[in-house]
Each structure stands twice: as structure tokens, then as C-alpha cells.
């Protein structure tokens, strides 16, 4: 899996008090406010452009879904 470590750290912090994400298919349980925060983090803090139509619950339901989206955009685990 090639999800950047800083993104995993952000998601784990955002999920508190839930335990850290344990696998690529675990549901992340992101609500609408969480999606807005996630969008801001990815675009502003990580410098990764995600089109508005790509910010769907399906694309961000699991780490595996995020990994697939990032791979389709040509982004590796180090965010490049």
C-alpha cells in the first residue's frame, strides 16, 4: 500500500478515540465534517490536488480506496 504516512497519521488522529487503522479494508468512518478536514489536509498540507468530484465517501471509505485513488493520480507513498 502506498498511502503517505502523514495521511495515515492524520486519519488516525481524526478517528480518535477509535483505535488506529489496522488494515487496508477497515472502514474509516469519516463523516461530512471529517471529509472537509481531510480535503483541506490533503490539498493544503500535503500539496496533492484532488478534483472535487473525486472527494466521495467511496474514494475515502478505506485506506485501500485512498491508495487506489492516489495510485491513479501517480502519487506514491511518500506523497510524490
PyMOL Python script that loads the backbone (N, CA, C, O; Angstrom):
from pymol import cmd

cmd.read_pdbstr("""\
ATOM      1  N   UNK A   1       0.848  -1.177   0.000  1.00  0.00           N
ATOM      2  CA  UNK A   1       0.000   0.000   0.000  1.00  0.00           C
ATOM      3  C   UNK A   1       0.889   1.234   0.000  1.00  0.00           C
ATOM      4  O   UNK A   1       1.948   1.256   0.626  1.00  0.00           O
ATOM      5  N   UNK A   2       0.435   2.265  -0.719  1.00  0.00           N
ATOM      6  CA  UNK A   2       1.281   3.437  -0.908  1.00  0.00           C
ATOM      7  C   UNK A   2       0.687   4.714  -0.316  1.00  0.00           C
ATOM      8  O   UNK A   2       1.023   5.809  -0.768  1.00  0.00           O
ATOM      9  N   UNK A   3      -0.178   4.601   0.674  1.00  0.00           N
ATOM     10  CA  UNK A   3      -0.745   5.794   1.293  1.00  0.00           C
ATOM     11  C   UNK A   3       0.346   6.484   2.097  1.00  0.00           C
ATOM     12  O   UNK A   3       0.984   5.847   2.936  1.00  0.00           O
ATOM     13  N   UNK A   4       0.577   7.790   1.857  1.00  0.00           N
ATOM     14  CA  UNK A   4       1.627   8.505   2.597  1.00  0.00           C
ATOM     15  C   UNK A   4       1.419   8.403   4.113  1.00  0.00           C
ATOM     16  O   UNK A   4       0.294   8.498   4.604  1.00  0.00           O
ATOM     17  N   UNK A   5       2.510   8.209   4.834  1.00  0.00           N
ATOM     18  CA  UNK A   5       2.461   8.027   6.289  1.00  0.00           C
ATOM     19  C   UNK A   5       1.793   9.213   6.988  1.00  0.00           C
ATOM     20  O   UNK A   5       1.051   9.019   7.951  1.00  0.00           O
ATOM     21  N   UNK A   6       2.045  10.438   6.517  1.00  0.00           N
ATOM     22  CA  UNK A   6       1.446  11.601   7.173  1.00  0.00           C
ATOM     23  C   UNK A   6      -0.078  11.597   7.022  1.00  0.00           C
ATOM     24  O   UNK A   6      -0.780  12.128   7.882  1.00  0.00           O
ATOM     25  N   UNK A   7      -0.592  11.010   5.949  1.00  0.00           N
ATOM     26  CA  UNK A   7      -2.034  10.893   5.771  1.00  0.00           C
ATOM     27  C   UNK A   7      -2.613   9.858   6.736  1.00  0.00           C
ATOM     28  O   UNK A   7      -3.676  10.073   7.319  1.00  0.00           O
ATOM     29  N   UNK A   8      -1.918   8.749   6.900  1.00  0.00           N
ATOM     30  CA  UNK A   8      -2.356   7.722   7.860  1.00  0.00           C
ATOM     31  C   UNK A   8      -2.364   8.311   9.270  1.00  0.00           C
ATOM     32  O   UNK A   8      -3.301   8.083  10.035  1.00  0.00           O
ATOM     33  N   UNK A   9      -1.327   9.063   9.611  1.00  0.00           N
ATOM     34  CA  UNK A   9      -1.262   9.702  10.933  1.00  0.00           C
ATOM     35  C   UNK A   9      -2.428  10.666  11.126  1.00  0.00           C
ATOM     36  O   UNK A   9      -3.047  10.681  12.189  1.00  0.00           O
ATOM     37  N   UNK A  10      -2.734  11.471  10.107  1.00  0.00           N
ATOM     38  CA  UNK A  10      -3.857  12.400  10.186  1.00  0.00           C
ATOM     39  C   UNK A  10      -5.162  11.649  10.407  1.00  0.00           C
ATOM     40  O   UNK A  10      -5.961  12.027  11.264  1.00  0.00           O
ATOM     41  N   UNK A  11      -5.378  10.589   9.639  1.00  0.00           N
ATOM     42  CA  UNK A  11      -6.617   9.812   9.766  1.00  0.00           C
ATOM     43  C   UNK A  11      -6.734   9.179  11.151  1.00  0.00           C
ATOM     44  O   UNK A  11      -7.810   9.191  11.748  1.00  0.00           O
ATOM     45  N   UNK A  12      -5.644   8.632  11.660  1.00  0.00           N
ATOM     46  CA  UNK A  12      -5.689   8.015  12.990  1.00  0.00           C
ATOM     47  C   UNK A  12      -6.031   9.042  14.057  1.00  0.00           C
ATOM     48  O   UNK A  12      -6.797   8.756  14.978  1.00  0.00           O
ATOM     49  N   UNK A  13      -5.470  10.227  13.936  1.00  0.00           N
ATOM     50  CA  UNK A  13      -5.776  11.289  14.901  1.00  0.00           C
ATOM     51  C   UNK A  13      -7.236  11.727  14.782  1.00  0.00           C
ATOM     52  O   UNK A  13      -7.905  11.960  15.788  1.00  0.00           O
ATOM     53  N   UNK A  14      -7.720  11.837  13.551  1.00  0.00           N
ATOM     54  CA  UNK A  14      -9.098  12.267  13.303  1.00  0.00           C
ATOM     55  C   UNK A  14     -10.106  11.231  13.792  1.00  0.00           C
ATOM     56  O   UNK A  14     -11.241  11.576  14.122  1.00  0.00           O
ATOM     57  N   UNK A  15      -9.700   9.976  13.839  1.00  0.00           N
ATOM     58  CA  UNK A  15     -10.596   8.886  14.262  1.00  0.00           C
ATOM     59  C   UNK A  15     -10.675   8.709  15.770  1.00  0.00           C
ATOM     60  O   UNK A  15     -11.529   7.973  16.264  1.00  0.00           O
ATOM     61  N   UNK A  16      -9.798   9.373  16.503  1.00  0.00           N
ATOM     62  CA  UNK A  16      -9.799   9.184  17.959  1.00  0.00           C
ATOM     63  C   UNK A  16     -11.187   9.441  18.513  1.00  0.00           C
ATOM     64  O   UNK A  16     -11.829  10.395  18.074  1.00  0.00           O
ATOM     65  N   UNK A  17     -11.682   8.665  19.433  1.00  0.00           N
ATOM     66  CA  UNK A  17     -10.996   7.690  20.277  1.00  0.00           C
ATOM     67  C   UNK A  17     -10.952   6.276  19.703  1.00  0.00           C
ATOM     68  O   UNK A  17     -10.587   5.343  20.419  1.00  0.00           O
ATOM     69  N   UNK A  18     -11.312   6.090  18.429  1.00  0.00           N
ATOM     70  CA  UNK A  18     -11.206   4.752  17.834  1.00  0.00           C
ATOM     71  C   UNK A  18      -9.737   4.345  17.778  1.00  0.00           C
ATOM     72  O   UNK A  18      -8.853   5.201  17.736  1.00  0.00           O
ATOM     73  N   UNK A  19      -9.477   3.043  17.776  1.00  0.00           N
ATOM     74  CA  UNK A  19      -8.086   2.582  17.657  1.00  0.00           C
ATOM     75  C   UNK A  19      -7.511   2.918  16.277  1.00  0.00           C
ATOM     76  O   UNK A  19      -8.266   3.185  15.342  1.00  0.00           O
ATOM     77  N   UNK A  20      -6.188   2.907  16.147  1.00  0.00           N
ATOM     78  CA  UNK A  20      -5.561   3.179  14.844  1.00  0.00           C
ATOM     79  C   UNK A  20      -6.066   2.209  13.775  1.00  0.00           C
ATOM     80  O   UNK A  20      -6.502   1.098  14.076  1.00  0.00           O
ATOM     81  N   UNK A  21      -5.996   2.648  12.553  1.00  0.00           N
ATOM     82  CA  UNK A  21      -6.423   1.836  11.415  1.00  0.00           C
ATOM     83  C   UNK A  21      -5.564   0.571  11.372  1.00  0.00           C
ATOM     84  O   UNK A  21      -4.336   0.636  11.440  1.00  0.00           O
ATOM     85  N   UNK A  22      -6.233  -0.582  11.256  1.00  0.00           N
ATOM     86  CA  UNK A  22      -5.496  -1.842  11.340  1.00  0.00           C
ATOM     87  C   UNK A  22      -5.283  -2.527   9.997  1.00  0.00           C
ATOM     88  O   UNK A  22      -4.499  -3.473   9.912  1.00  0.00           O
ATOM     89  N   UNK A  23      -5.956  -2.078   8.953  1.00  0.00           N
ATOM     90  CA  UNK A  23      -5.770  -2.734   7.667  1.00  0.00           C
ATOM     91  C   UNK A  23      -6.378  -1.936   6.532  1.00  0.00           C
ATOM     92  O   UNK A  23      -7.144  -1.002   6.768  1.00  0.00           O
ATOM     93  N   UNK A  24      -6.042  -2.300   5.289  1.00  0.00           N
ATOM     94  CA  UNK A  24      -6.462  -1.523   4.129  1.00  0.00           C
ATOM     95  C   UNK A  24      -7.971  -1.544   3.865  1.00  0.00           C
ATOM     96  O   UNK A  24      -8.492  -0.654   3.193  1.00  0.00           O
ATOM     97  N   UNK A  25      -8.669  -2.544   4.383  1.00  0.00           N
ATOM     98  CA  UNK A  25     -10.097  -2.658   4.115  1.00  0.00           C
ATOM     99  C   UNK A  25     -10.975  -2.239   5.287  1.00  0.00           C
ATOM    100  O   UNK A  25     -12.198  -2.366   5.223  1.00  0.00           O
ATOM    101  N   UNK A  26     -10.358  -1.740   6.357  1.00  0.00           N
ATOM    102  CA  UNK A  26     -11.127  -1.282   7.515  1.00  0.00           C
ATOM    103  C   UNK A  26     -11.821   0.038   7.177  1.00  0.00           C
ATOM    104  O   UNK A  26     -11.192   0.963   6.662  1.00  0.00           O
ATOM    105  N   UNK A  27     -13.111   0.116   7.468  1.00  0.00           N
ATOM    106  CA  UNK A  27     -13.844   1.354   7.223  1.00  0.00           C
ATOM    107  C   UNK A  27     -13.292   2.470   8.096  1.00  0.00           C
ATOM    108  O   UNK A  27     -13.027   2.266   9.281  1.00  0.00           O
ATOM    109  N   UNK A  28     -13.119   3.649   7.509  1.00  0.00           N
ATOM    110  CA  UNK A  28     -12.540   4.774   8.227  1.00  0.00           C
ATOM    111  C   UNK A  28     -13.577   5.568   9.010  1.00  0.00           C
ATOM    112  O   UNK A  28     -13.222   6.317   9.920  1.00  0.00           O
ATOM    113  N   UNK A  29     -14.848   5.414   8.669  1.00  0.00           N
ATOM    114  CA  UNK A  29     -15.942   6.103   9.372  1.00  0.00           C
ATOM    115  C   UNK A  29     -15.740   7.618   9.361  1.00  0.00           C
ATOM    116  O   UNK A  29     -15.689   8.251  10.416  1.00  0.00           O
ATOM    117  N   UNK A  30     -15.625   8.195   8.164  1.00  0.00           N
ATOM    118  CA  UNK A  30     -15.439   9.635   8.014  1.00  0.00           C
ATOM    119  C   UNK A  30     -16.802  10.282   7.768  1.00  0.00           C
ATOM    120  O   UNK A  30     -17.518   9.901   6.841  1.00  0.00           O
ATOM    121  N   UNK A  31     -17.154  11.256   8.596  1.00  0.00           N
ATOM    122  CA  UNK A  31     -18.413  11.978   8.395  1.00  0.00           C
ATOM    123  C   UNK A  31     -18.168  13.178   7.481  1.00  0.00           C
ATOM    124  O   UNK A  31     -17.047  13.383   7.015  1.00  0.00           O
ATOM    125  N   UNK A  32     -19.211  13.973   7.222  1.00  0.00           N
ATOM    126  CA  UNK A  32     -19.079  15.082   6.272  1.00  0.00           C
ATOM    127  C   UNK A  32     -18.074  16.139   6.735  1.00  0.00           C
ATOM    128  O   UNK A  32     -17.317  16.663   5.918  1.00  0.00           O
ATOM    129  N   UNK A  33     -18.056  16.455   8.019  1.00  0.00           N
ATOM    130  CA  UNK A  33     -17.070  17.408   8.532  1.00  0.00           C
ATOM    131  C   UNK A  33     -15.657  16.821   8.423  1.00  0.00           C
ATOM    132  O   UNK A  33     -14.705  17.532   8.104  1.00  0.00           O
ATOM    133  N   UNK A  34     -15.537  15.536   8.686  1.00  0.00           N
ATOM    134  CA  UNK A  34     -14.251  14.859   8.532  1.00  0.00           C
ATOM    135  C   UNK A  34     -13.761  14.900   7.100  1.00  0.00           C
ATOM    136  O   UNK A  34     -12.560  15.033   6.862  1.00  0.00           O
ATOM    137  N   UNK A  35     -14.678  14.786   6.131  1.00  0.00           N
ATOM    138  CA  UNK A  35     -14.295  14.861   4.718  1.00  0.00           C
ATOM    139  C   UNK A  35     -13.765  16.254   4.376  1.00  0.00           C
ATOM    140  O   UNK A  35     -12.804  16.386   3.618  1.00  0.00           O
ATOM    141  N   UNK A  36     -14.388  17.286   4.933  1.00  0.00           N
ATOM    142  CA  UNK A  36     -13.913  18.650   4.676  1.00  0.00           C
ATOM    143  C   UNK A  36     -12.514  18.836   5.248  1.00  0.00           C
ATOM    144  O   UNK A  36     -11.637  19.399   4.592  1.00  0.00           O
ATOM    145  N   UNK A  37     -12.311  18.364   6.463  1.00  0.00           N
ATOM    146  CA  UNK A  37     -10.979  18.462   7.082  1.00  0.00           C
ATOM    147  C   UNK A  37      -9.952  17.651   6.306  1.00  0.00           C
ATOM    148  O   UNK A  37      -8.819  18.092   6.116  1.00  0.00           O
ATOM    149  N   UNK A  38     -10.348  16.468   5.859  1.00  0.00           N
ATOM    150  CA  UNK A  38      -9.459  15.621   5.085  1.00  0.00           C
ATOM    151  C   UNK A  38      -9.098  16.290   3.761  1.00  0.00           C
ATOM    152  O   UNK A  38      -7.935  16.276   3.358  1.00  0.00           O
ATOM    153  N   UNK A  39     -10.078  16.870   3.089  1.00  0.00           N
ATOM    154  CA  UNK A  39      -9.819  17.567   1.829  1.00  0.00           C
ATOM    155  C   UNK A  39      -8.818  18.699   2.045  1.00  0.00           C
ATOM    156  O   UNK A  39      -7.879  18.859   1.265  1.00  0.00           O
ATOM    157  N   UNK A  40      -9.017  19.479   3.098  1.00  0.00           N
ATOM    158  CA  UNK A  40      -8.102  20.590   3.388  1.00  0.00           C
ATOM    159  C   UNK A  40      -6.698  20.069   3.680  1.00  0.00           C
ATOM    160  O   UNK A  40      -5.717  20.630   3.191  1.00  0.00           O
ATOM    161  N   UNK A  41      -6.592  19.007   4.471  1.00  0.00           N
ATOM    162  CA  UNK A  41      -5.285  18.447   4.813  1.00  0.00           C
ATOM    163  C   UNK A  41      -4.555  17.958   3.563  1.00  0.00           C
ATOM    164  O   UNK A  41      -3.382  18.272   3.362  1.00  0.00           O
ATOM    165  N   UNK A  42      -5.246  17.196   2.733  1.00  0.00           N
ATOM    166  CA  UNK A  42      -4.609  16.634   1.541  1.00  0.00           C
ATOM    167  C   UNK A  42      -4.146  17.745   0.598  1.00  0.00           C
ATOM    168  O   UNK A  42      -3.030  17.700   0.081  1.00  0.00           O
ATOM    169  N   UNK A  43      -4.987  18.720   0.382  1.00  0.00           N
ATOM    170  CA  UNK A  43      -4.649  19.751  -0.598  1.00  0.00           C
ATOM    171  C   UNK A  43      -3.695  20.803  -0.043  1.00  0.00           C
ATOM    172  O   UNK A  43      -2.754  21.202  -0.728  1.00  0.00           O
ATOM    173  N   UNK A  44      -3.921  21.253   1.177  1.00  0.00           N
ATOM    174  CA  UNK A  44      -3.102  22.339   1.724  1.00  0.00           C
ATOM    175  C   UNK A  44      -1.824  21.836   2.383  1.00  0.00           C
ATOM    176  O   UNK A  44      -0.745  22.370   2.128  1.00  0.00           O
ATOM    177  N   UNK A  45      -1.932  20.831   3.215  1.00  0.00           N
ATOM    178  CA  UNK A  45      -0.759  20.359   3.959  1.00  0.00           C
ATOM    179  C   UNK A  45       0.126  19.422   3.139  1.00  0.00           C
ATOM    180  O   UNK A  45       1.349  19.440   3.272  1.00  0.00           O
ATOM    181  N   UNK A  46      -0.497  18.605   2.293  1.00  0.00           N
ATOM    182  CA  UNK A  46       0.272  17.632   1.520  1.00  0.00           C
ATOM    183  C   UNK A  46       0.560  18.108   0.097  1.00  0.00           C
ATOM    184  O   UNK A  46       1.435  17.560  -0.574  1.00  0.00           O
ATOM    185  N   UNK A  47      -0.172  19.128  -0.370  1.00  0.00           N
ATOM    186  CA  UNK A  47       0.042  19.644  -1.719  1.00  0.00           C
ATOM    187  C   UNK A  47      -0.406  18.703  -2.822  1.00  0.00           C
ATOM    188  O   UNK A  47       0.112  18.758  -3.937  1.00  0.00           O
ATOM    189  N   UNK A  48      -1.374  17.832  -2.515  1.00  0.00           N
ATOM    190  CA  UNK A  48      -1.891  16.892  -3.502  1.00  0.00           C
ATOM    191  C   UNK A  48      -3.232  17.424  -3.988  1.00  0.00           C
ATOM    192  O   UNK A  48      -4.133  17.675  -3.188  1.00  0.00           O
ATOM    193  N   UNK A  49      -3.363  17.596  -5.298  1.00  0.00           N
ATOM    194  CA  UNK A  49      -4.626  18.082  -5.845  1.00  0.00           C
ATOM    195  C   UNK A  49      -5.565  16.903  -6.093  1.00  0.00           C
ATOM    196  O   UNK A  49      -5.233  15.959  -6.809  1.00  0.00           O
ATOM    197  N   UNK A  50      -6.740  16.987  -5.484  1.00  0.00           N
ATOM    198  CA  UNK A  50      -7.800  16.015  -5.703  1.00  0.00           C
ATOM    199  C   UNK A  50      -8.979  16.807  -6.271  1.00  0.00           C
ATOM    200  O   UNK A  50      -9.406  17.796  -5.675  1.00  0.00           O
ATOM    201  N   UNK A  51      -9.499  16.382  -7.406  1.00  0.00           N
ATOM    202  CA  UNK A  51     -10.648  17.063  -8.004  1.00  0.00           C
ATOM    203  C   UNK A  51     -11.857  16.936  -7.087  1.00  0.00           C
ATOM    204  O   UNK A  51     -12.014  15.942  -6.378  1.00  0.00           O
ATOM    205  N   UNK A  52     -12.705  17.954  -7.113  1.00  0.00           N
ATOM    206  CA  UNK A  52     -13.896  17.958  -6.257  1.00  0.00           C
ATOM    207  C   UNK A  52     -14.737  16.702  -6.441  1.00  0.00           C
ATOM    208  O   UNK A  52     -15.255  16.154  -5.468  1.00  0.00           O
ATOM    209  N   UNK A  53     -14.876  16.243  -7.678  1.00  0.00           N
ATOM    210  CA  UNK A  53     -15.706  15.055  -7.920  1.00  0.00           C
ATOM    211  C   UNK A  53     -15.046  13.763  -7.434  1.00  0.00           C
ATOM    212  O   UNK A  53     -15.692  12.715  -7.401  1.00  0.00           O
ATOM    213  N   UNK A  54     -13.772  13.828  -7.060  1.00  0.00           N
ATOM    214  CA  UNK A  54     -13.079  12.660  -6.507  1.00  0.00           C
ATOM    215  C   UNK A  54     -13.242  12.554  -4.992  1.00  0.00           C
ATOM    216  O   UNK A  54     -12.978  11.500  -4.414  1.00  0.00           O
ATOM    217  N   UNK A  55     -13.672  13.634  -4.347  1.00  0.00           N
ATOM    218  CA  UNK A  55     -13.891  13.609  -2.902  1.00  0.00           C
ATOM    219  C   UNK A  55     -15.257  13.007  -2.611  1.00  0.00           C
ATOM    220  O   UNK A  55     -16.225  13.711  -2.325  1.00  0.00           O
ATOM    221  N   UNK A  56     -15.302  11.683  -2.694  1.00  0.00           N
ATOM    222  CA  UNK A  56     -16.525  10.946  -2.397  1.00  0.00           C
ATOM    223  C   UNK A  56     -16.258  10.007  -1.233  1.00  0.00           C
ATOM    224  O   UNK A  56     -15.114   9.649  -0.955  1.00  0.00           O
ATOM    225  N   UNK A  57     -17.321   9.617  -0.562  1.00  0.00           N
ATOM    226  CA  UNK A  57     -17.156   8.665   0.542  1.00  0.00           C
ATOM    227  C   UNK A  57     -16.581   7.347   0.043  1.00  0.00           C
ATOM    228  O   UNK A  57     -15.831   6.692   0.767  1.00  0.00           O
ATOM    229  N   UNK A  58     -16.920   6.943  -1.184  1.00  0.00           N
ATOM    230  CA  UNK A  58     -16.376   5.697  -1.727  1.00  0.00           C
ATOM    231  C   UNK A  58     -14.858   5.765  -1.875  1.00  0.00           C
ATOM    232  O   UNK A  58     -14.161   4.798  -1.564  1.00  0.00           O
ATOM    233  N   UNK A  59     -14.341   6.899  -2.346  1.00  0.00           N
ATOM    234  CA  UNK A  59     -12.890   7.037  -2.543  1.00  0.00           C
ATOM    235  C   UNK A  59     -12.126   7.148  -1.226  1.00  0.00           C
ATOM    236  O   UNK A  59     -10.912   6.951  -1.195  1.00  0.00           O
ATOM    237  N   UNK A  60     -12.836   7.465  -0.132  1.00  0.00           N
ATOM    238  CA  UNK A  60     -12.177   7.658   1.157  1.00  0.00           C
ATOM    239  C   UNK A  60     -12.776   6.777   2.252  1.00  0.00           C
ATOM    240  O   UNK A  60     -12.672   7.093   3.437  1.00  0.00           O
ATOM    241  N   UNK A  61     -13.402   5.674   1.850  1.00  0.00           N
ATOM    242  CA  UNK A  61     -14.026   4.768   2.821  1.00  0.00           C
ATOM    243  C   UNK A  61     -12.995   3.929   3.563  1.00  0.00           C
ATOM    244  O   UNK A  61     -13.185   3.604   4.735  1.00  0.00           O
ATOM    245  N   UNK A  62     -11.900   3.576   2.882  1.00  0.00           N
ATOM    246  CA  UNK A  62     -10.855   2.726   3.462  1.00  0.00           C
ATOM    247  C   UNK A  62      -9.488   3.224   2.989  1.00  0.00           C
ATOM    248  O   UNK A  62      -9.390   4.018   2.053  1.00  0.00           O
ATOM    249  N   UNK A  63      -8.441   2.745   3.652  1.00  0.00           N
ATOM    250  CA  UNK A  63      -7.085   3.066   3.174  1.00  0.00           C
ATOM    251  C   UNK A  63      -6.853   2.482   1.791  1.00  0.00           C
ATOM    252  O   UNK A  63      -6.165   3.087   0.970  1.00  0.00           O
ATOM    253  N   UNK A  64      -7.418   1.318   1.528  1.00  0.00           N
ATOM    254  CA  UNK A  64      -7.279   0.695   0.216  1.00  0.00           C
ATOM    255  C   UNK A  64      -7.880   1.565  -0.880  1.00  0.00           C
ATOM    256  O   UNK A  64      -7.309   1.681  -1.964  1.00  0.00           O
ATOM    257  N   UNK A  65      -9.042   2.184  -0.601  1.00  0.00           N
ATOM    258  CA  UNK A  65      -9.676   3.067  -1.586  1.00  0.00           C
ATOM    259  C   UNK A  65      -8.842   4.325  -1.807  1.00  0.00           C
ATOM    260  O   UNK A  65      -8.700   4.787  -2.939  1.00  0.00           O
ATOM    261  N   UNK A  66      -8.294   4.876  -0.733  1.00  0.00           N
ATOM    262  CA  UNK A  66      -7.425   6.055  -0.851  1.00  0.00           C
ATOM    263  C   UNK A  66      -6.176   5.689  -1.641  1.00  0.00           C
ATOM    264  O   UNK A  66      -5.740   6.451  -2.504  1.00  0.00           O
ATOM    265  N   UNK A  67      -5.605   4.540  -1.355  1.00  0.00           N
ATOM    266  CA  UNK A  67      -4.421   4.061  -2.061  1.00  0.00           C
ATOM    267  C   UNK A  67      -4.696   3.964  -3.563  1.00  0.00           C
ATOM    268  O   UNK A  67      -3.885   4.405  -4.377  1.00  0.00           O
ATOM    269  N   UNK A  68      -5.824   3.395  -3.917  1.00  0.00           N
ATOM    270  CA  UNK A  68      -6.194   3.258  -5.337  1.00  0.00           C
ATOM    271  C   UNK A  68      -6.329   4.630  -5.995  1.00  0.00           C
ATOM    272  O   UNK A  68      -5.838   4.831  -7.106  1.00  0.00           O
ATOM    273  N   UNK A  69      -6.987   5.571  -5.324  1.00  0.00           N
ATOM    274  CA  UNK A  69      -7.146   6.925  -5.860  1.00  0.00           C
ATOM    275  C   UNK A  69      -5.788   7.583  -6.083  1.00  0.00           C
ATOM    276  O   UNK A  69      -5.534   8.155  -7.142  1.00  0.00           O
ATOM    277  N   UNK A  70      -4.914   7.497  -5.073  1.00  0.00           N
ATOM    278  CA  UNK A  70      -3.593   8.118  -5.188  1.00  0.00           C
ATOM    279  C   UNK A  70      -2.757   7.460  -6.277  1.00  0.00           C
ATOM    280  O   UNK A  70      -2.049   8.148  -7.012  1.00  0.00           O
ATOM    281  N   UNK A  71      -2.829   6.140  -6.390  1.00  0.00           N
ATOM    282  CA  UNK A  71      -2.086   5.442  -7.452  1.00  0.00           C
ATOM    283  C   UNK A  71      -2.575   5.877  -8.832  1.00  0.00           C
ATOM    284  O   UNK A  71      -1.775   6.060  -9.750  1.00  0.00           O
ATOM    285  N   UNK A  72      -3.897   6.042  -8.975  1.00  0.00           N
ATOM    286  CA  UNK A  72      -4.455   6.507 -10.251  1.00  0.00           C
ATOM    287  C   UNK A  72      -3.973   7.919 -10.585  1.00  0.00           C
ATOM    288  O   UNK A  72      -3.927   8.296 -11.756  1.00  0.00           O
ATOM    289  N   UNK A  73      -3.616   8.693  -9.574  1.00  0.00           N
ATOM    290  CA  UNK A  73      -3.097  10.041  -9.782  1.00  0.00           C
ATOM    291  C   UNK A  73      -1.565  10.045  -9.897  1.00  0.00           C
ATOM    292  O   UNK A  73      -0.961  11.098 -10.097  1.00  0.00           O
ATOM    293  N   UNK A  74      -0.938   8.862  -9.771  1.00  0.00           N
ATOM    294  CA  UNK A  74       0.510   8.760  -9.895  1.00  0.00           C
ATOM    295  C   UNK A  74       1.259   9.203  -8.665  1.00  0.00           C
ATOM    296  O   UNK A  74       2.412   9.624  -8.760  1.00  0.00           O
ATOM    297  N   UNK A  75       0.608   9.114  -7.475  1.00  0.00           N
ATOM    298  CA  UNK A  75       1.233   9.541  -6.224  1.00  0.00           C
ATOM    299  C   UNK A  75       1.676   8.320  -5.450  1.00  0.00           C
ATOM    300  O   UNK A  75       0.908   7.377  -5.261  1.00  0.00           O
ATOM    301  N   UNK A  76       2.929   8.341  -5.000  1.00  0.00           N
ATOM    302  CA  UNK A  76       3.487   7.211  -4.245  1.00  0.00           C
ATOM    303  C   UNK A  76       3.303   7.433  -2.755  1.00  0.00           C
ATOM    304  O   UNK A  76       2.766   8.454  -2.326  1.00  0.00           O
ATOM    305  N   UNK A  77       3.751   6.475  -1.981  1.00  0.00           N
ATOM    306  CA  UNK A  77       3.626   6.522  -0.529  1.00  0.00           C
ATOM    307  C   UNK A  77       4.340   7.681   0.125  1.00  0.00           C
ATOM    308  O   UNK A  77       4.025   8.027   1.264  1.00  0.00           O
ATOM    309  N   UNK A  78       5.296   8.295  -0.559  1.00  0.00           N
ATOM    310  CA  UNK A  78       5.975   9.443   0.036  1.00  0.00           C
ATOM    311  C   UNK A  78       5.324  10.766  -0.393  1.00  0.00           C
ATOM    312  O   UNK A  78       5.853  11.845  -0.126  1.00  0.00           O
ATOM    313  N   UNK A  79       4.158  10.662  -1.066  1.00  0.00           N
ATOM    314  CA  UNK A  79       3.416  11.852  -1.454  1.00  0.00           C
ATOM    315  C   UNK A  79       3.846  12.468  -2.777  1.00  0.00           C
ATOM    316  O   UNK A  79       3.367  13.540  -3.146  1.00  0.00           O
ATOM    317  N   UNK A  80       4.747  11.798  -3.495  1.00  0.00           N
ATOM    318  CA  UNK A  80       5.252  12.348  -4.768  1.00  0.00           C
ATOM    319  C   UNK A  80       4.739  11.552  -5.953  1.00  0.00           C
ATOM    320  O   UNK A  80       5.061  11.872  -7.097  1.00  0.00           O
TER     321      UNK A  80
END
""", "prot")
cmd.dss("prot")
cmd.show_as("cartoon", "prot")
cmd.util.cbc("prot")
cmd.orient("prot")
